[in-house]
Amino acid sequence: MLFWLINTLAALFLAILFAGILIPQILLISFRRRLFDEPDERKIHTSLVPRLGGMAFMPVIFFTMALLLGIDISMPGSRVMPAVIDDPTIWSFGFCALLMLYVVGLGDDLIGIRYRAKFVVQIACGCLLIAGGLDVDNAYGLLGINEIPTWLAWPLTLLITVFIVNAINLIDGIDGLASGLTSVMMLTYCIVFFWAGAYEYAIVSAATLGVLIPFFYYNVFGDPQKQRKIFMGDTGSLTIGMMACILSFKMINLGPNTEVNMFVVAFSPLIVPCFDVVRVYAWRLRHHTNPFLPDKNHIHHKLLAAGIPQRMAMVIIVAGATTFTLINIYLSTLININLVLVADFLMWYIGFLFIGRIKKRSRH
């Protein structure tokens, strides 16, 4: 176990180091080539800020993993390679899915890509995950469902893949929000995978967390006047969204656990972005607007409209997501998963009632 702990921590710190080196270079190129996210009436920022921070994500994660794997192979008694060989299809097809979304996100950040084309690629990526052996084949008692037959599991996996990827993409609306939420997610996955003995996936989670930490610093604390601020763009949000799919599906595939409900553990860190996108899409459909066009109805927009500063809104949402995750994992050891879901809806509803009251007071 000490060996795996050292490798997990090494992945975290190496990713922090490499991202800390690469992101400033991306900033330099972006400002020299004037590759900016232009402010408009829908966006919150008012300065010219590059949106290519996500360019660092996949290269840093893969470089970190490849470096650790190479070091392990060069030493006697390799342990990482046998673990990787146990799931070769997951690693190979997962790599392809990540690369596809990375390229699409990069193209969208540079020249723009229609949302229909992005949906097609996301569905293709979901097919790759299924080909690699990753699918949502067990609901662990949610709505009374346990094992899910293949004919239903595959389309359900495609739907959930597209849903999660877009939920992460759409929550990226204020500084530090997407990176903060996904950092909580990756920390949770890292701890749970390590606890469950799936050490290689704990290492991947740690490497992903490592690349998010320097980005969070530049995104939240960077000064655009000093050319030190950057956004992750679609390159980052789509890549992290696909990584969330791979890791959450793998967690479900680990099988039942006598102590916690793995379905709850896998999806609790995703509750805030997923609940938010459902609410926003429902609002758009109810008001007969295009559900795929952007607006200002997300949870962070509601907090800003209530007079809460941007950074404080980010802290509130990330803290709320952390609370959801910890409470859900604890409750899954005590009560039925369906009661946990009801509790989540109640907490979400009460939270929005509270935001609404703050918004009304700020108007008076």
Residue pairs with C-beta under 8 A, 6 or more apart in sequence:
3 79
4 79
4 194
4 199
4 202
4 203
5 194
7 68
7 72
7 80
7 199
7 203
8 190
8 194
8 199
8 202
8 203
8 206
9 206
10 68
11 64
11 65
11 68
11 203
11 204
11 206
11 207
11 210
12 206
12 207
12 209
12 210
13 210
14 64
14 67
14 68
14 207
14 210
15 60
15 61
15 64
15 206
15 207
15 208
15 209
15 210
15 211
16 210
16 211
16 213
16 214
18 60
18 63
18 64
18 211
19 56
19 60
19 210
19 211
19 213
19 214
19 215
20 214
22 56
22 59
22 60
23 53
23 56
23 214
23 215
23 218
23 230
26 50
26 52
26 53
26 55
26 56
26 230
27 50
27 218
27 227
27 228
27 230
28 227
29 35
29 52
30 36
30 50
30 52
30 230
31 50
31 227
35 50
35 51
35 52
35 110
36 48
36 49
36 50
36 51
37 43
37 45
37 48
37 49
37 50
37 51
37 231
37 233
38 48
39 45
39 46
39 47
39 48
42 294
42 295
42 296
44 173
44 174
44 304
44 310
45 175
45 224
47 224
47 225
47 229
48 224
49 224
49 229
49 230
49 231
50 229
50 230
50 231
51 109
51 230
51 231
51 232
51 233
52 106
52 109
52 230
52 231
52 233
52 235
53 215
53 218
53 219
53 230
53 231
53 232
53 233
53 235
53 236
54 102
54 105
54 106
54 109
54 232
54 233
54 234
54 235
54 236
54 237
54 238
54 239
54 240
55 106
55 235
55 236
56 211
56 215
57 102
57 208
57 211
57 212
57 215
57 232
57 235
57 236
57 239
57 240
58 98
58 99
58 102
58 239
60 207
60 210
60 211
61 204
61 207
61 208
61 211
61 243
62 95
64 207
64 210
65 203
65 204
65 207
68 80
68 203
69 80
69 81
69 84
72 78
72 79
72 80
72 81
73 80
73 81
80 200
80 203
83 199
83 200
84 91
84 200
87 133
87 200
89 131
89 132
89 133
90 132
90 133
90 134
90 246
90 250
91 132
92 132
93 128
93 129
93 131
93 132
93 134
94 128
94 129
94 132
94 134
94 246
96 128
97 125
97 126
97 128
97 129
97 132
97 242
97 246
98 239
98 242
98 243
98 246
100 121
100 124
100 125
100 128
101 121
101 122
101 125
101 165
101 238
101 239
101 241
101 242
102 235
102 238
102 239
104 113
104 117
104 118
104 121
104 234
104 238
105 233
105 234
105 235
105 236
105 237
105 238
105 239
106 235
107 113
108 118
108 233
108 234
108 235
109 233
109 234
109 235
115 292
118 238
119 162
122 161
122 162
122 165
122 166
123 158
123 161
123 162
125 161
125 165
125 242
126 157
126 158
126 161
126 162
126 245
127 158
129 135
129 157
129 161
129 245
129 246
129 249
130 154
130 157
130 158
133 253
134 157
134 245
134 246
134 249
134 250
134 253
135 150
135 153
135 154
135 156
135 157
135 249
135 253
136 148
136 153
136 156
136 157
136 160
136 249
136 252
137 147
137 148
137 150
137 153
137 252
137 253
138 146
138 147
138 148
138 252
138 256
138 263
139 145
139 146
139 148
139 263
140 146
140 252
140 256
140 261
140 262
140 263
140 264
140 337
141 261
141 263
141 336
141 337
141 338
142 263
142 337
142 338
142 341
143 338
144 338
148 156
157 249
160 245
161 242
161 245
163 274
163 277
164 241
164 244
164 245
164 248
164 270
164 274
165 238
165 241
165 242
165 244
165 245
166 241
166 277
167 241
167 270
167 273
167 274
167 276
167 277
168 178
168 181
168 182
168 237
168 238
168 240
168 241
168 244
168 273
169 234
169 237
169 238
169 241
170 273
170 276
170 277
170 280
170 294
170 298
171 177
171 178
171 181
171 272
171 273
171 276
171 277
171 298
171 300
172 178
172 231
172 232
172 236
172 237
173 298
173 300
173 301
174 300
174 304
174 310
174 313
174 314
175 219
175 220
175 310
175 311
175 314
176 216
176 219
176 220
176 311
176 314
176 318
177 300
177 313
177 314
177 317
177 318
178 232
178 236
178 237
178 240
179 212
179 215
179 216
179 219
179 232
179 236
180 216
180 314
180 317
180 318
181 269
181 272
181 273
181 317
181 318
181 321
182 208
182 212
182 240
182 244
183 209
183 212
183 213
183 216
184 269
184 318
184 321
184 322
184 325
185 244
185 269
185 270
186 205
186 206
186 208
186 209
186 212
186 247
187 205
187 209
188 265
188 268
188 269
188 325
189 201
189 202
189 205
189 247
189 248
189 251
189 269
190 202
190 205
190 206
190 209
191 202
192 251
192 265
193 199
193 201
193 202
193 205
193 247
193 251
194 202
196 251
196 254
196 257
198 250
198 254
201 247
201 250
201 251
204 243
204 247
205 247
208 240
208 243
212 240
215 230
215 232
215 236
218 228
218 229
218 230
219 229
219 230
219 231
219 232
220 311
220 314
222 228
222 229
222 230
223 229
232 240
244 270
248 266
248 267
248 270
249 266
251 262
251 265
251 266
252 262
252 263
252 266
254 262
255 262
256 262
259 333
260 329
260 332
260 333
261 332
261 337
261 340
263 337
264 328
264 329
264 331
264 332
264 337
264 340
265 329
265 332
267 274
268 324
268 325
268 328
268 329
269 321
269 325
271 321
271 324
271 325
271 328
271 344
271 348
272 299
272 317
272 320
272 321
272 324
275 344
275 348
276 298
276 299
279 297
279 299
280 295
280 297
280 298
281 291
283 297
284 290
284 291
284 293
284 295
284 297
285 291
289 295
296 305
299 317
299 352
299 355
300 313
300 314
300 317
302 352
302 355
302 359
303 313
303 316
303 317
303 355
304 310
304 313
305 359
305 362
306 355
306 358
306 359
306 362
307 358
307 359
307 362
308 316
308 358
320 351
324 344
324 347
327 343
328 340
328 344
331 339
331 340
331 343
332 340
